[in-house]
Each structure stands twice: as structure tokens, then as C-alpha cells.
Amino acid sequence: MTSPNKNLNECAELLAQLNKDRAWILEQIDQGRWQELRLDLAALERELGLLLIRASEKLEE
């Protein structure tokens, strides 16, 4: 059986990786990649950012 602390650490690691991925997407958009998908990717990046903020807040509770 896994401990609650291990689960919290795994969730925190997942959130950190997803935040890195979100930052990478934003960087790629800013560099002009995927011009035809720019608006959709920017919207996805914003939604992912909000999701990660909410998940981090819940994790801290």
C-alpha cells in the first residue's frame, strides 16, 4: 500500500512536469512555431495553466 506522502510527492512531480510542458508549448508559440495552430495552442496553454494552478492549490490543502 502506498503512503499518502508518496502519493502527494508523485502528484507534485506530475504537476511540475506538466508545468514544464506548458512552458515549452508557450515558448514554441512565442518562437512562431505552428502558426496555423497558434490560437488553439494558446487557448490550450491558458487552460492547462489554470488547471495546474487549481490542482496545486488542492494539493497544498
Secondary structure, DSSP 8 states (H G I E B T S, - for coil): ---HHHHHHHHHHHHHHHHHHHHHHHHHHHTTTTGGGHHHHHHHHHHHHHHHHHHHHHHH-
